[in-house]
Amino acid sequence: MISEQKRIIRLEQSDCLTFLQSLPTDSVDLIVTDPAYSGMNERLKLGNGRIVGQYSQKGTQNGKWFQEFQDSEANYRLFLEQCRRVLNPDTGHIYIMFDSYSLLSLGPLMRDYFAVKNLITWDKINIGMGHYFRRRHEYIIFATNGNNRKLRHQGFPDVWRFKRLHRAQYATQKPVELFQAMIFASAEPGFMVCDPFMGSGSSAIAAIKNGCHYLGCDVAGTAVSLAQTRIAAYKKTGQDPLQPKSVSLPGEKVFWE
């Protein structure tokens, strides 16, 4: 386990492409991220946008909307190119989350840049909104940077059951356990973990719990400030102020709780 004095925790307010371009080549061991896709929100407009604000207020100061990643194919290819560049060819694993819309529109591009190994389903247990059928799951594509480095062991399932968060302080805040599962399966203590869409910092808390270094960015200043406060509180008290009841068990139990 790395000491607090030697642990690297770097957070920046930046868009994902600028941030990734600033990182040295082959400098990251693991990428875990949940991009703020624009496709589903722009085309399906579930609940008139009430998840993250009214669509009529998108981008305005009074709106609750966070700035999305414009996920055209060209833009997404730039993102994947930079992810591949920064991932260490010997150790690099990557987990990218997808909603059902982005999985169909952008997921296939992953094979042009990485060796795709699995499609993981996150069962959120509690049902959410829907367009016709109501949604209870999201997807995660797991891939390597062309290397043969294995997971911690081969007994992990490809369906993960973690309750989605209700009334979280940050829109679209994901459970820490979700990122713990990714990091525990693929990282060793001292690995460098990167999240170019860190939001409220759930991935950062998971990285710290797993003894890893962490690089993260978000385009929203409010998200970066919230993540900084959250991480400082966790390092000081051992309690996560944004998810006080998150599971802290080591080992594969993180997949089952």
Contacts in CASP RR format, 6 or more apart in sequence:
PFRMAT RR
TARGET T0000
AUTHOR 0000-0000-0000
METHOD contacts of the structure
MODEL  1
MISEQKRIIRLEQSDCLTFLQSLPTDSVDLIVTDPAYSGMNERLKLGNGR
IVGQYSQKGTQNGKWFQEFQDSEANYRLFLEQCRRVLNPDTGHIYIMFDS
YSLLSLGPLMRDYFAVKNLITWDKINIGMGHYFRRRHEYIIFATNGNNRK
LRHQGFPDVWRFKRLHRAQYATQKPVELFQAMIFASAEPGFMVCDPFMGS
GSSAIAAIKNGCHYLGCDVAGTAVSLAQTRIAAYKKTGQDPLQPKSVSLP
GEKVFWE
1 189 0 8 1.000
1 211 0 8 1.000
2 189 0 8 1.000
2 190 0 8 1.000
2 211 0 8 1.000
2 212 0 8 1.000
2 213 0 8 1.000
4 235 0 8 1.000
7 208 0 8 1.000
7 211 0 8 1.000
7 213 0 8 1.000
8 192 0 8 1.000
8 213 0 8 1.000
8 214 0 8 1.000
8 215 0 8 1.000
9 204 0 8 1.000
9 208 0 8 1.000
9 213 0 8 1.000
9 214 0 8 1.000
9 231 0 8 1.000
10 214 0 8 1.000
10 215 0 8 1.000
10 216 0 8 1.000
11 198 0 8 1.000
11 204 0 8 1.000
11 216 0 8 1.000
11 217 0 8 1.000
11 224 0 8 1.000
11 227 0 8 1.000
11 228 0 8 1.000
11 231 0 8 1.000
12 19 0 8 1.000
12 216 0 8 1.000
12 217 0 8 1.000
12 224 0 8 1.000
13 217 0 8 1.000
13 218 0 8 1.000
13 219 0 8 1.000
13 220 0 8 1.000
13 221 0 8 1.000
13 224 0 8 1.000
14 22 0 8 1.000
14 217 0 8 1.000
14 218 0 8 1.000
14 219 0 8 1.000
15 217 0 8 1.000
15 219 0 8 1.000
16 35 0 8 1.000
16 69 0 8 1.000
16 79 0 8 1.000
16 196 0 8 1.000
16 197 0 8 1.000
16 217 0 8 1.000
16 219 0 8 1.000
17 78 0 8 1.000
17 79 0 8 1.000
17 82 0 8 1.000
19 196 0 8 1.000
19 216 0 8 1.000
19 217 0 8 1.000
20 79 0 8 1.000
20 82 0 8 1.000
20 83 0 8 1.000
20 85 0 8 1.000
20 86 0 8 1.000
20 196 0 8 1.000
21 82 0 8 1.000
23 86 0 8 1.000
23 194 0 8 1.000
23 215 0 8 1.000
24 86 0 8 1.000
25 85 0 8 1.000
25 86 0 8 1.000
26 85 0 8 1.000
26 86 0 8 1.000
26 87 0 8 1.000
26 88 0 8 1.000
26 89 0 8 1.000
27 86 0 8 1.000
27 88 0 8 1.000
27 192 0 8 1.000
28 86 0 8 1.000
28 87 0 8 1.000
28 88 0 8 1.000
28 92 0 8 1.000
28 192 0 8 1.000
28 193 0 8 1.000
28 194 0 8 1.000
28 215 0 8 1.000
29 87 0 8 1.000
29 88 0 8 1.000
29 91 0 8 1.000
29 92 0 8 1.000
29 93 0 8 1.000
29 187 0 8 1.000
29 191 0 8 1.000
29 192 0 8 1.000
29 193 0 8 1.000
30 91 0 8 1.000
30 92 0 8 1.000
30 93 0 8 1.000
30 94 0 8 1.000
30 95 0 8 1.000
30 182 0 8 1.000
30 183 0 8 1.000
30 186 0 8 1.000
30 187 0 8 1.000
30 191 0 8 1.000
30 192 0 8 1.000
30 193 0 8 1.000
30 194 0 8 1.000
30 212 0 8 1.000
31 83 0 8 1.000
31 86 0 8 1.000
31 87 0 8 1.000
31 92 0 8 1.000
31 93 0 8 1.000
31 94 0 8 1.000
31 95 0 8 1.000
31 96 0 8 1.000
31 193 0 8 1.000
31 194 0 8 1.000
31 195 0 8 1.000
31 196 0 8 1.000
32 94 0 8 1.000
32 95 0 8 1.000
32 179 0 8 1.000
32 182 0 8 1.000
32 183 0 8 1.000
32 193 0 8 1.000
32 194 0 8 1.000
32 195 0 8 1.000
32 203 0 8 1.000
32 206 0 8 1.000
33 95 0 8 1.000
33 96 0 8 1.000
33 97 0 8 1.000
33 194 0 8 1.000
33 195 0 8 1.000
33 196 0 8 1.000
33 197 0 8 1.000
33 198 0 8 1.000
33 203 0 8 1.000
34 97 0 8 1.000
34 172 0 8 1.000
34 174 0 8 1.000
34 197 0 8 1.000
35 69 0 8 1.000
35 71 0 8 1.000
35 79 0 8 1.000
35 96 0 8 1.000
35 97 0 8 1.000
35 102 0 8 1.000
35 197 0 8 1.000
36 66 0 8 1.000
36 67 0 8 1.000
36 68 0 8 1.000
36 69 0 8 1.000
36 172 0 8 1.000
36 197 0 8 1.000
37 68 0 8 1.000
37 69 0 8 1.000
37 71 0 8 1.000
37 98 0 8 1.000
37 99 0 8 1.000
37 101 0 8 1.000
37 102 0 8 1.000
37 106 0 8 1.000
38 68 0 8 1.000
38 69 0 8 1.000
38 70 0 8 1.000
38 71 0 8 1.000
39 71 0 8 1.000
39 101 0 8 1.000
39 102 0 8 1.000
39 105 0 8 1.000
40 46 0 8 1.000
40 99 0 8 1.000
40 100 0 8 1.000
40 101 0 8 1.000
40 102 0 8 1.000
41 49 0 8 1.000
41 51 0 8 1.000
41 52 0 8 1.000
41 55 0 8 1.000
41 68 0 8 1.000
43 101 0 8 1.000
44 101 0 8 1.000
44 131 0 8 1.000
45 55 0 8 1.000
46 129 0 8 1.000
46 130 0 8 1.000
46 131 0 8 1.000
47 129 0 8 1.000
48 54 0 8 1.000
48 55 0 8 1.000
49 55 0 8 1.000
51 129 0 8 1.000
51 171 0 8 1.000
51 172 0 8 1.000
52 64 0 8 1.000
52 65 0 8 1.000
52 66 0 8 1.000
52 171 0 8 1.000
52 172 0 8 1.000
53 63 0 8 1.000
53 64 0 8 1.000
53 65 0 8 1.000
53 171 0 8 1.000
54 63 0 8 1.000
54 64 0 8 1.000
57 63 0 8 1.000
57 64 0 8 1.000
57 65 0 8 1.000
58 65 0 8 1.000
59 65 0 8 1.000
59 67 0 8 1.000
64 171 0 8 1.000
66 171 0 8 1.000
66 172 0 8 1.000
66 220 0 8 1.000
66 223 0 8 1.000
67 219 0 8 1.000
67 220 0 8 1.000
69 75 0 8 1.000
69 79 0 8 1.000
69 197 0 8 1.000
71 102 0 8 1.000
71 105 0 8 1.000
71 106 0 8 1.000
73 105 0 8 1.000
73 106 0 8 1.000
73 109 0 8 1.000
76 106 0 8 1.000
76 109 0 8 1.000
77 109 0 8 1.000
77 112 0 8 1.000
79 196 0 8 1.000
80 109 0 8 1.000
80 110 0 8 1.000
80 112 0 8 1.000
80 113 0 8 1.000
80 114 0 8 1.000
81 113 0 8 1.000
83 94 0 8 1.000
83 113 0 8 1.000
83 196 0 8 1.000
84 113 0 8 1.000
84 114 0 8 1.000
84 145 0 8 1.000
86 194 0 8 1.000
87 93 0 8 1.000
87 94 0 8 1.000
87 145 0 8 1.000
88 145 0 8 1.000
89 145 0 8 1.000
89 146 0 8 1.000
89 147 0 8 1.000
90 147 0 8 1.000
90 149 0 8 1.000
91 147 0 8 1.000
91 149 0 8 1.000
91 191 0 8 1.000
92 144 0 8 1.000
92 145 0 8 1.000
92 147 0 8 1.000
92 149 0 8 1.000
93 142 0 8 1.000
93 143 0 8 1.000
93 144 0 8 1.000
93 145 0 8 1.000
93 149 0 8 1.000
93 186 0 8 1.000
93 187 0 8 1.000
94 114 0 8 1.000
94 142 0 8 1.000
94 143 0 8 1.000
94 144 0 8 1.000
94 145 0 8 1.000
95 120 0 8 1.000
95 140 0 8 1.000
95 141 0 8 1.000
95 142 0 8 1.000
95 182 0 8 1.000
95 186 0 8 1.000
96 110 0 8 1.000
96 140 0 8 1.000
96 141 0 8 1.000
96 143 0 8 1.000
97 122 0 8 1.000
97 138 0 8 1.000
97 139 0 8 1.000
97 140 0 8 1.000
97 174 0 8 1.000
98 106 0 8 1.000
98 107 0 8 1.000
98 138 0 8 1.000
98 139 0 8 1.000
98 140 0 8 1.000
98 141 0 8 1.000
99 138 0 8 1.000
99 139 0 8 1.000
100 135 0 8 1.000
100 138 0 8 1.000
100 139 0 8 1.000
103 139 0 8 1.000
103 141 0 8 1.000
107 141 0 8 1.000
110 116 0 8 1.000
110 141 0 8 1.000
110 143 0 8 1.000
114 143 0 8 1.000
114 144 0 8 1.000
114 145 0 8 1.000
114 146 0 8 1.000
115 143 0 8 1.000
115 144 0 8 1.000
115 145 0 8 1.000
115 146 0 8 1.000
116 141 0 8 1.000
116 142 0 8 1.000
116 143 0 8 1.000
117 142 0 8 1.000
117 143 0 8 1.000
117 144 0 8 1.000
118 141 0 8 1.000
118 142 0 8 1.000
118 158 0 8 1.000
119 139 0 8 1.000
119 140 0 8 1.000
119 141 0 8 1.000
119 142 0 8 1.000
119 158 0 8 1.000
120 139 0 8 1.000
120 140 0 8 1.000
120 141 0 8 1.000
120 142 0 8 1.000
120 158 0 8 1.000
120 159 0 8 1.000
120 160 0 8 1.000
121 137 0 8 1.000
121 138 0 8 1.000
121 139 0 8 1.000
121 140 0 8 1.000
121 158 0 8 1.000
121 159 0 8 1.000
121 160 0 8 1.000
122 137 0 8 1.000
122 138 0 8 1.000
122 139 0 8 1.000
122 140 0 8 1.000
122 160 0 8 1.000
122 162 0 8 1.000
122 178 0 8 1.000
123 136 0 8 1.000
123 137 0 8 1.000
123 159 0 8 1.000
123 160 0 8 1.000
123 161 0 8 1.000
123 162 0 8 1.000
124 135 0 8 1.000
124 136 0 8 1.000
124 137 0 8 1.000
124 138 0 8 1.000
124 162 0 8 1.000
124 163 0 8 1.000
124 164 0 8 1.000
125 136 0 8 1.000
125 161 0 8 1.000
125 162 0 8 1.000
125 163 0 8 1.000
125 164 0 8 1.000
126 136 0 8 1.000
126 163 0 8 1.000
126 164 0 8 1.000
126 166 0 8 1.000
127 134 0 8 1.000
127 135 0 8 1.000
127 136 0 8 1.000
128 134 0 8 1.000
128 135 0 8 1.000
128 136 0 8 1.000
128 164 0 8 1.000
129 135 0 8 1.000
140 182 0 8 1.000
142 182 0 8 1.000
151 185 0 8 1.000
151 186 0 8 1.000
152 184 0 8 1.000
152 185 0 8 1.000
152 186 0 8 1.000
152 252 0 8 1.000
153 252 0 8 1.000
155 252 0 8 1.000
156 181 0 8 1.000
156 185 0 8 1.000
156 252 0 8 1.000
156 255 0 8 1.000
157 255 0 8 1.000
160 178 0 8 1.000
160 181 0 8 1.000
160 255 0 8 1.000
161 256 0 8 1.000
162 175 0 8 1.000
162 177 0 8 1.000
162 178 0 8 1.000
162 181 0 8 1.000
162 257 0 8 1.000
163 175 0 8 1.000
164 175 0 8 1.000
165 173 0 8 1.000
165 174 0 8 1.000
165 175 0 8 1.000
165 243 0 8 1.000
168 200 0 8 1.000
168 242 0 8 1.000
168 243 0 8 1.000
169 200 0 8 1.000
169 226 0 8 1.000
169 242 0 8 1.000
170 199 0 8 1.000
170 200 0 8 1.000
170 223 0 8 1.000
170 226 0 8 1.000
170 242 0 8 1.000
172 199 0 8 1.000
173 199 0 8 1.000
173 200 0 8 1.000
173 202 0 8 1.000
173 242 0 8 1.000
173 243 0 8 1.000
174 202 0 8 1.000
175 202 0 8 1.000
175 243 0 8 1.000
175 246 0 8 1.000
176 202 0 8 1.000
176 205 0 8 1.000
176 206 0 8 1.000
176 209 0 8 1.000
176 240 0 8 1.000
176 243 0 8 1.000
176 246 0 8 1.000
176 247 0 8 1.000
177 206 0 8 1.000
177 246 0 8 1.000
177 247 0 8 1.000
177 254 0 8 1.000
177 257 0 8 1.000
178 202 0 8 1.000
178 206 0 8 1.000
179 195 0 8 1.000
179 202 0 8 1.000
179 203 0 8 1.000
179 205 0 8 1.000
179 206 0 8 1.000
179 207 0 8 1.000
180 206 0 8 1.000
180 209 0 8 1.000
180 210 0 8 1.000
180 247 0 8 1.000
180 254 0 8 1.000
181 254 0 8 1.000
181 255 0 8 1.000
182 206 0 8 1.000
183 193 0 8 1.000
183 203 0 8 1.000
183 206 0 8 1.000
183 207 0 8 1.000
183 210 0 8 1.000
183 212 0 8 1.000
184 210 0 8 1.000
184 250 0 8 1.000
184 251 0 8 1.000
184 252 0 8 1.000
184 254 0 8 1.000
187 193 0 8 1.000
187 207 0 8 1.000
187 210 0 8 1.000
187 212 0 8 1.000
189 210 0 8 1.000
189 211 0 8 1.000
189 212 0 8 1.000
190 211 0 8 1.000
190 212 0 8 1.000
190 213 0 8 1.000
191 212 0 8 1.000
191 213 0 8 1.000
192 212 0 8 1.000
192 213 0 8 1.000
192 214 0 8 1.000
192 215 0 8 1.000
193 203 0 8 1.000
193 207 0 8 1.000
193 212 0 8 1.000
193 213 0 8 1.000
193 214 0 8 1.000
193 215 0 8 1.000
194 214 0 8 1.000
194 215 0 8 1.000
194 216 0 8 1.000
195 201 0 8 1.000
195 203 0 8 1.000
195 204 0 8 1.000
195 214 0 8 1.000
195 215 0 8 1.000
195 216 0 8 1.000
195 217 0 8 1.000
196 216 0 8 1.000
196 217 0 8 1.000
197 217 0 8 1.000
197 218 0 8 1.000
198 204 0 8 1.000
198 216 0 8 1.000
198 217 0 8 1.000
198 218 0 8 1.000
198 223 0 8 1.000
198 224 0 8 1.000
198 227 0 8 1.000
199 218 0 8 1.000
199 220 0 8 1.000
199 223 0 8 1.000
199 226 0 8 1.000
199 227 0 8 1.000
200 223 0 8 1.000
200 226 0 8 1.000
200 227 0 8 1.000
200 230 0 8 1.000
200 242 0 8 1.000
201 223 0 8 1.000
201 226 0 8 1.000
201 227 0 8 1.000
201 230 0 8 1.000
201 231 0 8 1.000
202 242 0 8 1.000
202 243 0 8 1.000
203 214 0 8 1.000
203 216 0 8 1.000
204 214 0 8 1.000
204 216 0 8 1.000
204 227 0 8 1.000
204 230 0 8 1.000
204 231 0 8 1.000
205 230 0 8 1.000
205 231 0 8 1.000
205 234 0 8 1.000
205 240 0 8 1.000
205 243 0 8 1.000
205 246 0 8 1.000
207 213 0 8 1.000
207 214 0 8 1.000
208 214 0 8 1.000
208 231 0 8 1.000
208 234 0 8 1.000
208 235 0 8 1.000
209 248 0 8 1.000
217 224 0 8 1.000
218 224 0 8 1.000
218 227 0 8 1.000
226 242 0 8 1.000
229 241 0 8 1.000
230 240 0 8 1.000
230 241 0 8 1.000
230 242 0 8 1.000
233 239 0 8 1.000
233 240 0 8 1.000
233 241 0 8 1.000
234 240 0 8 1.000
234 241 0 8 1.000
240 246 0 8 1.000
247 253 0 8 1.000
247 254 0 8 1.000
247 257 0 8 1.000
249 257 0 8 1.000
END
